[in-house]
Amino acid sequence: MTIKEKEDRILPLFENLTSLTRQQLPEDQRDPRLAHAGHLPRGTLFSCFHEKHLEEATELFEILYAANDFDDFVHLARQARDIVNEGLFVYVLSVAVAHRDDLKGVTLPPIQEVFPDRFVPAETINLAIKESKNHPDQDIEVEIQQTGNIMEPEYKLAYFREDIGVNAHHWYWHVVYPANWNEELTHKVKDRKGELFYYMHQQMCARYDCERLSNGLNRMIPFHNFEEKLEGYAPHLTSLVSGLHYASRPTGFSLRDLPDVDVQDMERWRERILEAIDLQHVHAADGTELALDEANGANILGTLIEASSSSPNKAFYGSLHNWGHVMMARMHDPDGRFQENPGVMSDTSTSLRDPIFYRWHRFVDNIFQQYKATLHPYTKEELSFEGIKVLSAQVNAKQPNVVTTYIKDDKLDLSHGINFGTGHRVYVKYHHLDHEPFSVIINVENNSGAAKHATLRLFLGPKYDELGNRLVPDDQRRLMIELDKFHKELAPGKNVITRNAAESNVTLSHTYTFDELKAGKGGAENATEYCSCGWPEHMLLPRGTHKGMEYELFVMATDYTKDNPDGANVQTICSDAVSYCGAKDQKYPDLKPMGYPFDRHLTARNEAELLTDNMVMTDVVIKFLG
């Protein structure tokens, strides 16, 4: 069976899910394997952060993953679609399609077309429904509505937080790296999953702070006090599976005890994790001690804080990150007495819309930074690459070292996720940040006398803080955005390397729509779930300012033969966004700690003290054209 034929049978399972009724398949017609499926009621908002929801999702995943063959898989999935909660079904089906060997090459449809109600304000969807009713004989296009105004300073960043591609990225990352991944069942290893959890979210926080500086706002204040009164937020989203709004959070609410977990539990877990960092080891459930060393510390800490299935001791260290999401989503109705929907923080495809997401993740990141502070700062020897000198780096755009950003229009097709009752298409026109095409030209001198394999690491960070003061390296490092990382063979003598921004290994080059997948454009034998997991290409750069904001481009060359776990010539499948998403069924293709060399405390007081021969810093200006 071809990939296209498989795709044609999988895609209908993802369509019109917002129109499903509560009608379930009678028990006597069910496949016996699905006899116990369907605890979470339909219409309820599924959360892969909620322990009970995750348990049910895991059970269903194990049934689908163990299906005898492709036909059996489709049979089970069709029945599950009629039985289980809609959100849970899409999550489990996505994880199963992404990981079954007989579905290699099948591309998942974009989550923003499956559940457009998670990405598009309720007012806009309501307008689209009215317009399609009034004009059933033609295609409709409506303009997206705004969700706030400038009375709220945070609204300046709505373009980032509500970006459709950014929210879809977060959803796909949690599909590729499910918290409940079972390596014994699947025989597939998720290499350094805990460290990736830390690094991907750290990068989101760095990007968010860069956007704040671009908009004249201070860097965010981390969440740090479980009693503190939080800022308000209104998402303007309505769930079409339940008809209920995603809850707003009035200003001044704080975390409250839930039936499943208390605020005191959260405080206790935080103290235990911080104590483990101080002691430099974790107490495993079997009574042994696991060292939080250079090699595995960040990974162990990640599994502990997220509380994935590989947590060494969930009973003792709890599930700080996941329950934090659930608590913040439920503080308006903690015991469920009003039967309100949770807020956007409960869902991976909506949580990035809320400003508290970034403050919460900065709090989580601060715990990792406390661990990183126990490691020695890198020495000059550890940072150097003998015989290699990076002479210069330049950004090649219309104007050298000046890149422009602007707002671009785009369209989202609502008709696959919402049944409008017409055969015509209904689109939402929305706007997103984008940047002009650019490339980076790097001059490297190889004085070793022989060809050398190098890893080139590119980062971008703001030069000044919110008050216009020059950032010292140790403050700047947490604002450094990874732009790219790639392998290059350096011939003896001078080398000129040109790298196009579109090739960046943090970004996703293209999201296939339902229509493209139906036309057979998506599938490829070596395509994998990792192909959908990447930062959106249009959001590679921060916005910058109208007069031009000063950034620094950092370029470093390191020894590729020491960086790559599998030697020098390994082909990674779907290396589209390997920095944030890893590589399928392979070791993470870089032995260095994620975020190296900015993952540890820097003792350098200025640029001159920071740089070794194999590094260079270049001033770059980002200009926002509006």
C-alpha positions as CSV (number, residue, x, y, z in Angstrom):
1,M,0.0,0.0,0.0
2,T,1.4,3.4,-1.0
3,I,1.8,6.3,1.5
4,K,-0.8,8.2,-0.4
5,E,-3.3,5.4,0.0
6,K,-2.6,5.2,3.8
7,E,-2.9,9.0,4.0
8,D,-6.3,8.9,2.3
9,R,-7.6,6.5,5.0
10,I,-6.0,8.4,7.9
11,L,-7.1,12.0,7.0
12,P,-10.9,11.5,7.3
13,L,-10.3,10.5,11.0
14,F,-9.1,14.0,11.7
15,E,-12.0,15.9,9.9
16,N,-15.1,17.5,11.4
17,L,-14.2,16.5,14.9
18,T,-15.9,19.6,16.3
19,S,-19.2,18.3,14.9
20,L,-19.3,14.9,16.7
21,T,-22.3,14.3,18.9
22,R,-22.3,12.5,22.3
23,Q,-23.6,9.4,20.5
24,Q,-21.4,6.5,21.3
25,L,-20.9,3.2,19.6
26,P,-23.1,0.6,21.4
27,E,-21.0,-1.6,23.6
28,D,-22.1,-4.8,21.8
29,Q,-20.7,-3.5,18.5
30,R,-17.3,-2.5,20.0
31,D,-14.1,-4.2,19.4
32,P,-13.4,-6.0,22.7
33,R,-10.0,-4.2,23.0
34,L,-11.9,-0.9,23.3
35,A,-14.3,-2.2,25.9
36,H,-13.0,0.1,28.7
37,A,-12.3,3.1,26.5
38,G,-14.1,6.4,26.9
39,H,-14.0,7.5,30.6
40,L,-13.4,11.2,29.9
41,P,-16.7,12.5,28.7
42,R,-17.0,13.9,25.2
43,G,-17.1,17.7,25.1
44,T,-14.6,17.9,28.1
45,L,-11.4,19.7,27.3
46,F,-8.6,17.1,27.3
47,S,-5.3,18.0,28.9
48,C,-2.1,16.0,28.5
49,F,-0.9,17.8,31.6
50,H,-3.6,16.2,33.7
51,E,-2.6,12.9,35.3
52,K,-6.0,11.1,34.9
53,H,-6.4,12.3,31.3
54,L,-2.9,11.2,30.5
55,E,-3.5,7.7,31.9
56,E,-6.5,7.2,29.7
57,A,-4.6,8.5,26.7
58,T,-1.8,6.1,27.4
59,E,-4.2,3.1,27.6
60,L,-5.7,4.0,24.2
61,F,-2.3,4.7,22.7
62,E,-1.1,1.2,23.7
63,I,-4.2,-0.4,22.1
64,L,-3.7,1.5,18.8
65,Y,0.1,1.0,18.8
66,A,-0.3,-2.7,19.3
67,A,-2.8,-3.1,16.4
68,N,-1.9,-6.1,14.2
69,D,-1.5,-4.3,10.9
70,F,-2.5,-1.1,9.1
71,D,-6.1,-2.3,8.4
72,D,-6.5,-3.3,12.1
73,F,-5.2,0.1,13.2
74,V,-7.7,2.0,11.0
75,H,-10.5,-0.2,12.3
76,L,-9.6,0.5,15.9
77,A,-9.1,4.2,15.3
78,R,-12.5,4.5,13.5
79,Q,-14.2,2.9,16.5
80,A,-12.3,5.0,19.0
81,R,-13.4,8.2,17.1
82,D,-17.0,7.3,17.9
83,I,-16.3,6.4,21.6
84,V,-13.6,8.6,23.2
85,N,-13.2,12.3,24.0
86,E,-12.5,14.3,20.9
87,G,-9.3,16.0,22.1
88,L,-8.0,12.8,23.6
89,F,-8.7,11.0,20.3
90,V,-6.7,13.5,18.2
91,Y,-3.8,13.5,20.7
92,V,-3.6,9.7,20.8
93,L,-4.1,9.2,17.1
94,S,-1.4,11.8,16.4
95,V,1.1,10.1,18.7
96,A,0.3,6.6,17.2
97,V,0.5,7.8,13.6
98,A,3.8,9.5,14.4
99,H,5.4,6.4,15.9
100,R,4.0,3.2,14.2
101,D,6.5,1.8,11.7
102,D,3.8,1.0,9.1
103,L,2.8,4.7,9.1
104,K,6.3,6.0,8.2
105,G,5.9,8.8,5.7
106,V,2.3,9.6,6.6
107,T,2.1,13.3,7.5
108,L,-0.2,14.5,10.2
109,P,-2.7,17.2,9.2
110,P,-2.1,20.6,10.8
111,I,-3.7,20.9,14.3
112,Q,-4.8,24.4,13.4
113,E,-7.1,22.9,10.7
114,V,-8.2,20.0,12.9
115,F,-9.3,22.3,15.8
116,P,-9.4,25.8,14.4
117,D,-11.4,26.9,17.5
118,R,-8.1,26.6,19.5
119,F,-6.4,29.1,17.3
120,V,-9.0,31.5,16.1
121,P,-11.0,33.9,18.4
122,A,-14.7,32.9,19.0
123,E,-15.9,36.2,17.5
124,T,-14.1,35.4,14.2
125,I,-15.5,31.8,14.0
126,N,-19.0,33.2,14.8
127,L,-18.7,35.7,11.9
128,A,-17.5,32.9,9.6
129,I,-20.5,30.8,10.5
130,K,-22.9,33.7,9.8
131,E,-21.2,34.6,6.5
132,S,-21.3,31.0,5.2
133,K,-25.0,30.7,6.1
134,N,-25.7,34.0,4.3
135,H,-23.6,33.0,1.2
136,P,-23.9,29.2,1.0
137,D,-23.0,29.3,-2.7
138,Q,-19.5,30.8,-2.5
139,D,-16.2,30.6,-0.7
140,I,-15.9,32.9,2.3
141,E,-13.0,34.8,3.8
142,V,-13.3,36.7,7.1
143,E,-10.7,38.8,8.8
144,I,-9.4,37.7,12.2
145,Q,-10.6,39.8,15.2
146,Q,-8.3,41.3,17.8
147,T,-8.4,39.9,21.3
148,G,-7.5,43.0,23.3
149,N,-6.2,46.6,23.1
150,I,-3.3,48.8,24.2
151,M,-4.8,49.4,27.6
152,E,-3.1,46.2,28.5
153,P,0.7,46.4,27.9
154,E,1.0,42.7,27.4
155,Y,-1.3,43.1,24.3
156,K,1.7,44.4,22.5
157,L,3.0,40.8,22.4
158,A,-0.3,39.2,21.1
159,Y,1.3,38.7,17.7
160,F,3.9,36.4,19.3
161,R,1.8,34.6,21.9
162,E,-1.2,34.1,19.6
163,D,0.9,33.1,16.5
164,I,-0.8,30.1,15.0
165,G,2.6,28.4,14.0
166,V,4.1,29.0,17.4
167,N,1.2,27.3,19.2
168,A,1.1,24.5,16.7
169,H,4.8,23.9,17.3
170,H,4.2,23.4,21.0
171,W,1.4,20.9,20.3
172,Y,3.6,18.9,17.9
173,W,6.6,18.9,20.3
174,H,4.4,17.3,23.0
175,V,3.2,14.7,20.4
176,V,6.8,13.8,19.4
177,Y,7.8,13.8,23.1
178,P,4.8,12.5,25.0
179,A,5.2,12.7,28.8
180,N,4.1,9.1,29.2
181,W,6.4,7.6,26.6
182,N,7.0,3.9,27.2
183,E,10.3,2.7,25.8
184,E,9.7,-1.0,26.8
185,L,6.4,-1.1,24.8
186,T,7.6,0.8,21.7
187,H,11.3,-0.2,21.7
188,K,12.0,3.4,20.6
189,V,14.3,5.5,22.7
190,K,13.7,9.3,23.0
191,D,17.3,10.3,23.6
192,R,17.9,13.1,26.2
193,K,14.1,13.8,26.3
194,G,14.3,15.5,29.7
195,E,17.1,17.8,28.6
196,L,15.2,18.6,25.4
197,F,12.1,19.5,27.5
198,Y,14.3,22.0,29.4
199,Y,16.0,23.4,26.3
200,M,13.0,23.9,24.0
201,H,11.1,25.8,26.7
202,Q,14.2,27.8,27.7
203,Q,14.5,28.9,24.1
204,M,10.8,29.9,24.1
205,C,11.5,32.1,27.2
206,A,14.6,33.7,25.5
207,R,12.5,34.4,22.4
208,Y,9.7,35.9,24.5
209,D,12.1,38.2,26.4
210,C,13.7,39.4,23.1
211,E,10.1,40.3,21.8
212,R,9.5,42.1,25.1
213,L,12.6,44.2,24.6
214,S,11.6,44.8,21.0
215,N,8.3,46.3,22.3
216,G,9.9,48.5,25.0
217,L,8.8,46.2,27.8
218,N,10.9,44.9,30.7
219,R,12.1,41.3,30.7
220,M,9.5,39.2,32.4
221,I,9.4,38.6,36.1
222,P,9.5,34.8,36.7
223,F,6.6,33.2,38.6
224,H,8.2,32.5,42.0
225,N,5.7,32.6,44.8
226,F,2.8,30.1,45.1
227,E,0.7,32.6,47.0
228,E,1.2,35.5,44.6
229,K,-1.8,37.2,42.9
230,L,-1.5,36.8,39.1
231,E,-2.2,39.1,36.2
232,G,-5.5,38.6,34.3
233,Y,-5.9,37.1,30.8
234,A,-8.9,36.6,28.4
235,P,-8.2,34.2,25.6
236,H,-11.4,34.9,23.5
237,L,-11.6,31.2,22.5
238,T,-14.7,29.0,22.6
239,S,-14.4,25.3,22.5
240,L,-16.7,23.9,19.7
241,V,-16.7,20.5,21.2
242,S,-18.4,21.7,24.4
243,G,-19.8,25.2,23.5
244,L,-18.1,26.5,26.6
245,H,-15.5,29.4,26.6
246,Y,-11.9,28.7,27.6
247,A,-12.0,30.4,31.0
248,S,-10.7,34.0,31.5
249,R,-8.6,34.7,34.5
250,P,-9.5,37.9,36.4
251,T,-6.6,39.9,37.8
252,G,-5.7,39.1,41.4
253,F,-6.4,35.3,41.5
254,S,-3.8,33.0,42.9
255,L,-3.3,29.2,42.8
256,R,-5.9,27.2,44.7
257,D,-6.0,23.6,45.9
258,L,-7.6,21.1,43.4
259,P,-9.3,17.8,44.2
260,D,-6.2,16.0,42.8
261,V,-3.3,18.2,44.1
262,D,-2.7,20.9,46.8
263,V,-0.6,24.1,46.5
264,Q,1.3,22.7,49.4
265,D,2.2,19.6,47.3
266,M,3.7,22.0,44.7
267,E,5.8,23.8,47.3
268,R,7.0,20.5,48.8
269,W,8.0,19.2,45.3
270,R,9.9,22.4,44.5
271,E,11.8,22.1,47.8
272,R,12.7,18.5,47.2
273,I,14.0,19.2,43.7
274,L,16.1,22.2,44.9
275,E,17.4,20.0,47.7
276,A,18.4,17.4,45.2
277,I,20.3,20.1,43.2
278,D,22.1,21.1,46.4
279,L,23.0,17.5,47.3
280,Q,23.9,16.9,43.6
281,H,21.9,13.7,43.5
282,V,18.3,12.4,43.2
283,H,16.8,9.7,45.4
284,A,15.4,7.1,43.0
285,A,12.3,5.1,43.8
286,D,14.4,1.9,44.4
287,G,16.5,3.6,47.1
288,T,19.6,4.3,45.0
289,E,21.1,7.7,44.4
290,L,21.4,9.2,40.9
291,A,24.1,11.8,40.5
292,L,23.2,15.1,38.9
293,D,26.5,15.2,37.0
294,E,27.6,17.0,33.9
295,A,26.7,14.1,31.6
296,N,23.1,13.3,32.8
297,G,22.1,15.9,35.3
298,A,20.0,18.1,33.0
299,N,18.2,15.1,31.5
300,I,17.4,13.6,34.9
301,L,16.1,16.9,36.2
302,G,13.9,17.3,33.1
303,T,12.2,14.0,33.6
304,L,11.7,14.9,37.2
305,I,10.3,18.4,36.8
306,E,8.0,17.6,33.8
307,A,7.4,14.3,35.5
308,S,7.5,12.1,32.5
309,S,7.2,8.3,32.7
310,S,11.0,8.2,33.0
311,S,11.0,10.2,36.3
312,P,13.2,8.3,38.7
313,N,10.8,8.9,41.6
314,K,7.5,10.4,40.8
315,A,6.0,9.6,44.2
316,F,8.6,11.7,46.0
317,Y,9.4,14.5,43.5
318,G,5.8,14.8,42.1
319,S,4.8,16.5,38.8
320,L,5.7,20.1,39.3
321,H,5.5,21.3,35.7
322,N,2.3,19.5,34.6
323,W,0.3,20.2,37.7
324,G,1.4,23.9,37.5
325,H,-0.3,24.1,34.1
326,V,-3.5,22.5,35.4
327,M,-3.6,24.7,38.5
328,M,-3.2,27.9,36.5
329,A,-5.9,26.8,34.2
330,R,-8.4,26.0,37.0
331,M,-7.9,28.7,39.6
332,H,-11.3,30.3,38.7
333,D,-13.2,27.1,39.5
334,P,-10.8,24.9,41.4
335,D,-13.3,22.3,42.7
336,G,-15.4,22.2,39.5
337,R,-18.6,23.4,41.3
338,F,-19.5,25.8,38.4
339,Q,-18.6,23.2,35.7
340,E,-16.5,25.8,33.9
341,N,-14.0,25.0,31.2
342,P,-10.4,25.4,32.3
343,G,-8.3,28.2,30.9
344,V,-5.8,27.9,28.0
345,M,-2.9,26.7,30.2
346,S,-4.4,23.2,30.3
347,D,-3.8,22.5,26.6
348,T,-0.5,22.3,24.7
349,S,-2.0,23.9,21.6
350,T,-3.4,27.0,23.5
351,S,-1.1,27.5,26.6
352,L,1.4,29.8,24.8
353,R,-1.4,32.4,24.4
354,D,-1.3,33.2,28.1
355,P,1.5,35.5,29.4
356,I,1.7,33.4,32.6
357,F,3.0,30.5,30.4
358,Y,6.3,32.3,29.9
359,R,6.6,33.4,33.6
360,W,5.9,29.8,34.7
361,H,8.5,28.4,32.3
362,R,11.0,31.0,33.4
363,F,10.4,29.7,37.0
364,V,11.0,26.2,35.8
365,D,14.1,27.3,33.9
366,N,15.4,29.0,37.0
367,I,15.5,25.6,38.7
368,F,17.6,24.3,35.8
369,Q,19.9,27.3,36.1
370,Q,20.4,26.5,39.8
371,Y,21.6,23.1,38.7
372,K,23.8,24.6,36.0
373,A,25.4,26.8,38.6
374,T,26.7,23.7,40.3
375,L,28.8,22.9,37.2
376,H,32.2,24.6,36.6
377,P,32.2,27.4,33.9
378,Y,33.7,26.3,30.6
379,T,37.5,26.8,30.5
380,K,39.2,28.3,27.4
381,E,40.5,24.8,26.6
382,E,37.0,23.4,26.6
383,L,35.8,26.2,24.3
384,S,38.7,26.2,21.8
385,F,39.1,24.3,18.6
386,E,42.8,24.0,17.8
387,G,43.9,25.2,14.4
388,I,40.5,26.8,13.6
389,K,40.0,30.6,13.5
390,V,36.6,32.2,12.8
391,L,37.7,35.4,11.1
392,S,34.3,37.1,10.5
393,A,30.6,36.6,10.1
394,Q,28.2,38.8,8.2
395,V,24.4,38.8,7.7
396,N,23.7,39.1,4.0
397,A,20.4,40.8,3.4
398,K,19.3,43.8,1.2
399,Q,21.6,45.9,3.5
400,P,24.6,44.1,5.1
401,N,24.0,43.2,8.8
402,V,20.5,44.8,8.7
403,V,17.5,42.5,8.6
404,T,14.0,43.8,8.2
405,T,10.9,42.2,9.7
406,Y,7.3,43.0,8.7
407,I,3.7,41.8,9.2
408,K,2.5,39.4,6.5
409,D,-1.1,38.2,5.7
410,D,-1.9,34.5,5.6
411,K,-5.0,32.3,5.4
412,L,-6.3,29.4,7.5
413,D,-8.9,27.0,6.1
414,L,-11.6,26.3,8.7
415,S,-13.7,23.9,6.6
416,H,-11.9,20.6,7.6
417,G,-12.4,21.3,11.3
418,I,-15.8,22.9,11.3
419,N,-18.9,21.6,9.4
420,F,-20.4,24.8,7.9
421,G,-23.1,22.8,6.0
422,T,-21.9,24.0,2.6
423,G,-19.5,22.4,0.0
424,H,-17.6,25.7,-0.1
425,R,-14.4,26.8,1.7
426,V,-14.3,29.1,4.7
427,Y,-11.1,30.9,5.4
428,V,-9.8,33.2,8.1
429,K,-7.3,35.9,7.0
430,Y,-4.8,36.4,9.8
431,H,-1.4,38.2,10.1
432,H,1.9,37.1,11.4
433,L,5.4,38.4,11.8
434,D,7.9,37.5,9.0
435,H,11.4,38.5,8.0
436,E,13.1,39.2,4.7
437,P,15.2,36.4,3.2
438,F,18.8,36.5,4.5
439,S,21.9,34.4,4.7
440,V,25.0,34.3,6.9
441,I,28.5,34.4,5.4
442,I,31.2,33.0,7.7
443,N,34.9,33.2,7.0
444,V,36.9,30.5,8.7
445,E,40.6,29.8,8.5
446,N,41.9,26.2,9.0
447,N,45.5,26.3,10.0
448,S,45.7,22.7,11.1
449,G,47.2,21.5,7.8
450,A,44.4,18.9,7.2
451,A,40.7,18.9,6.5
452,K,38.6,19.3,9.6
453,H,34.9,18.6,10.3
454,A,33.3,21.5,12.2
455,T,30.0,22.1,13.9
456,L,29.0,25.8,13.3
457,R,26.8,27.2,16.1
458,L,24.9,30.4,15.5
459,F,23.1,32.4,18.2
460,L,21.5,35.8,18.3
461,G,21.0,37.9,21.4
462,P,20.1,41.6,22.3
463,K,23.0,43.9,23.0
464,Y,21.3,46.2,25.5
465,D,18.8,45.7,28.3
466,E,15.5,47.6,28.8
467,L,17.3,50.6,30.1
468,G,19.8,50.8,27.3
469,N,22.7,49.4,29.4
470,R,25.2,47.0,27.7
471,L,24.3,43.5,28.8
472,V,27.2,41.6,30.4
473,P,27.8,38.1,28.9
474,D,26.2,36.3,31.8
475,D,22.9,38.2,31.6
476,Q,23.0,38.1,27.8
477,R,23.4,34.3,27.7
478,R,19.9,33.5,28.8
479,L,18.5,35.8,26.0
480,M,20.5,34.0,23.4
481,I,18.3,32.4,20.7
482,E,19.8,29.5,18.7
483,L,19.5,30.4,15.0
484,D,21.2,27.4,13.5
485,K,23.7,24.6,14.0
486,F,25.2,22.7,11.1
487,H,28.1,20.5,10.0
488,K,30.8,21.7,7.5
489,E,34.0,20.2,6.3
490,L,36.8,22.8,6.4
491,A,39.5,22.6,3.8
492,P,43.0,23.7,4.9
493,G,43.4,27.4,4.5
494,K,40.6,29.9,4.1
495,N,36.9,28.8,3.8
496,V,33.9,30.9,3.0
497,I,30.7,29.4,4.2
498,T,27.3,30.7,3.1
499,R,24.3,29.5,5.1
500,N,20.8,30.4,4.1
501,A,18.3,31.2,6.9
502,A,15.7,29.0,5.3
503,E,18.1,26.0,6.0
504,S,18.1,26.7,9.8
505,N,17.9,23.5,11.9
506,V,15.5,25.0,14.4
507,T,12.7,25.8,12.0
508,L,10.0,23.9,10.1
509,S,10.3,24.7,6.4
510,H,6.7,23.9,5.5
511,T,3.4,22.9,7.1
512,Y,1.3,20.7,4.8
513,T,-2.4,21.6,4.7
514,F,-5.3,19.1,4.5
515,D,-5.7,20.0,0.8
516,E,-2.0,19.4,0.0
517,L,-2.0,16.1,1.8
518,K,-5.1,15.0,-0.1
519,A,-3.4,16.0,-3.3
520,G,-0.5,13.7,-2.4
521,K,2.1,16.4,-1.7
522,G,3.0,15.4,1.9
523,G,4.2,11.8,2.2
524,A,7.7,10.7,1.6
525,E,9.3,7.4,2.6
526,N,11.8,9.0,5.0
527,A,9.4,11.6,6.4
528,T,8.6,11.2,10.1
529,E,6.8,12.9,12.9
530,Y,9.9,15.0,13.5
531,C,9.1,16.8,10.2
532,S,6.1,18.5,11.8
533,C,7.9,19.5,14.9
534,G,9.8,22.7,14.5
535,W,9.8,26.4,15.2
536,P,7.9,28.3,12.5
537,E,10.2,29.7,9.9
538,H,8.5,33.1,9.9
539,M,9.3,33.5,13.6
540,L,13.0,32.8,13.3
541,L,14.0,36.4,14.2
542,P,12.6,38.7,16.9
543,R,10.6,41.6,15.8
544,G,13.1,44.4,16.4
545,T,12.1,48.1,16.4
546,H,11.1,50.7,13.9
547,K,14.4,52.6,14.2
548,G,16.4,49.4,14.4
549,M,17.3,47.3,17.4
550,E,20.9,46.2,18.0
551,Y,21.6,42.5,18.4
552,E,24.7,40.4,18.4
553,L,25.3,37.4,16.1
554,F,27.5,34.9,17.8
555,V,29.2,32.3,15.6
556,M,31.3,29.4,17.0
557,A,33.1,26.5,15.4
558,T,33.6,23.3,17.4
559,D,35.1,19.9,16.6
560,Y,32.3,17.9,14.8
561,T,34.1,14.5,15.4
562,K,33.8,15.1,19.1
563,D,30.2,16.6,18.9
564,N,28.5,13.9,16.9
565,P,27.7,10.7,18.8
566,D,27.7,8.5,15.6
567,G,30.8,9.7,13.8
568,A,31.2,12.2,11.0
569,N,28.9,10.9,8.2
570,V,25.5,10.0,9.7
571,Q,22.5,11.1,7.8
572,T,19.7,12.3,10.2
573,I,16.2,11.6,9.0
574,C,14.2,14.8,9.0
575,S,16.9,17.1,10.4
576,D,14.5,20.0,9.7
577,A,14.3,21.1,13.3
578,V,16.8,18.9,15.0
579,S,17.9,21.4,17.7
580,Y,14.5,21.6,19.2
581,C,13.1,18.2,18.3
582,G,16.0,15.7,18.1
583,A,16.3,13.0,15.4
584,K,14.1,10.0,15.0
585,D,15.2,6.7,16.6
586,Q,18.7,8.1,16.9
587,K,20.9,9.8,19.4
588,Y,20.5,13.6,19.7
589,P,23.0,14.6,17.1
590,D,25.2,16.7,19.3
591,L,27.1,15.4,22.4
592,K,27.5,18.9,23.8
593,P,25.0,20.1,26.4
594,M,22.0,21.8,24.7
595,G,22.5,25.5,24.5
596,Y,26.3,25.2,24.6
597,P,28.2,27.4,25.2
598,F,25.5,29.6,26.8
599,D,24.1,26.9,29.1
600,R,26.5,27.6,32.0
601,H,27.4,30.6,34.1
602,L,29.9,32.9,32.2
603,T,32.7,34.5,34.2
604,A,33.7,36.8,31.3
605,R,33.0,40.5,32.0
606,N,33.0,41.6,28.4
607,E,33.2,40.3,24.8
608,A,37.0,40.4,24.7
609,E,37.2,38.0,27.7
610,L,34.4,35.7,26.3
611,L,35.7,35.1,22.8
612,T,38.3,32.5,21.8
613,D,39.8,32.1,18.2
614,N,37.0,29.9,17.1
615,M,34.3,32.4,17.9
616,V,33.2,35.8,16.6
617,M,30.5,38.4,17.5
618,T,29.0,40.7,14.9
619,D,26.6,43.6,15.4
620,V,23.3,43.1,13.6
621,V,20.4,45.5,13.4
622,I,16.8,44.2,13.2
623,K,14.3,46.8,11.8
624,F,10.6,46.4,12.0
625,L,8.8,47.9,9.0
626,G,5.3,47.4,10.4
